[in-house]
Amino acid sequence: MGKAKSRSLNRNVNDKFKYMTRESALNNVVKHMNNKNEVIDTITLFGFTAEDILEAGADYEDVMALGGLVR
């Protein structure tokens, strides 16, 4: 994890990410696909690809709606 990410996590700015693993974050993305702001924040924080999100069970249309955010 980079310095900036660890600093923001240690400042308790986003408490929900403090104990979140990559797997739980991916499940959170799939579960909250309707809340685009939360999903975008989580995707950029963990660097998920479209393939990761699709393998976790998201719909193809939802992933493509994210546009250029995922590679």
LUMDOPA-365839 format. One record per atom (N, C-alpha, C): x negated, y negated, z negated. Coordinates in steps of 0.02 Angstrom, whole numbers, plus 50000, padded with zeros to 5 digits. Layout:
BEGIN
XYZ ...
! end
This chain:
BEGIN
499585005850000 500005000050000 499554993850000 499744989050039 499354982950045 499414978549983 498984973649979 498964969249921 499614965249915 499864962649970 500464958449967 501074962549944 501134968649968 501694972849948 501654974449874 501064976249850 501004978049780 501114971949735 500904966049757 501024960049718 501764958549712 502124959049767 502844957549764 503214962749723 502974968849724 503304973949683 503144972949609 502544970849594 502354969849524 502674963649495 502854958849535 503194952849511 503924954049495 504164960049509 504864961849498 505344957549538 505114955249597 505554951349640 506104955849666 505924961849685 506414966649711 506364972949668 506724973049613 506694978749567 506914985249598 507354984949647 507604991049677 507064994849715 506534991449736 505994994749772 505444997349726 505464995649663 504904997149619 504785004749614 505295008649608 505225015749600 505475019649660 505495016449717 505765019549777 505195022949816 505285029249830 504805032849872 505005031949945 504575034149989 504725033550061 505345037650079 505415043450050 505995047750065 506645044650039 506625042049978 507235039049951 507405032649988 506895029050011 507025022950050 507355024750117 507125030150147 507425032350211 508145034550201 508285038050147 508975039950132 509405033750118 509115028850086 509475022550072 509635018850137 509185018950185 509295015750250 509875019150286 509885025750286 510415029350321 511085028150286 511085028050220 511705027350182 511995020350189 511565015150193 511805008250195 511715005150264 511815008950315 511715006450383 512175000650400 512744999950366 513204994450380 512954987850352 512554988050299 512274981950270 511604980550303 511624976950358 511024975950400 510464972350365 510614967450322 510084963650288 509674968150243 510004972450204 509634976950160 509244982150200 509544984550253 509214989550295 508594986550329 508654980550354 508084977350388 507514976250339 507664974150278 507144973150228 506784979750213 507164985050205 506864991450188 506454994250246 506704993550307 506344996050366 505684992450374 505684985950366 505054982250376 504574983450318 504824984550258 504384985850201 504024992550209 504384997650230 504095004350235 503855006050305 504015002050355 503775003150423 504065009250456 504715010350449 505035016150479 505085015250555 505025020750590 505135020750662 505845023150676 506055022250738 506725024550757 506785032050749 506235035550765 506245042850759 506345045050686 506015041550639 506095043150568 506825042350547 507125036950568 507815035550547 508305040450579 508195042150642 508635046950675 508565053950645 507965055950627 507865062450596 508175062850527 508255057150494 508565057050428 509325057550432 509605056750492 510325057750500 510715051650521 510395046250541 510765040350563 511035041450633 511555037850650 511835038250717 511395034450766 511375036950827 510955033950879 511165026750892 511815025550894 512065018750908 511865013750854 511865016050791 511665011650736 510925009850741 510515014650758 509795013350764 509655008750823 509995009750879 509895005450937 510164998450924 510634997750879 510894991050862 510374986950825 509884990150796 509344986550762 508874983250813 508914985350874 508534982150928 507784983050922 507414977550930 506684977850930 506384978550862 506784979150810 506514979750743 506154986450733 506404991650763 506084998250757 505755000050823 505215003550818 504865005550879 505065012550898 
! end
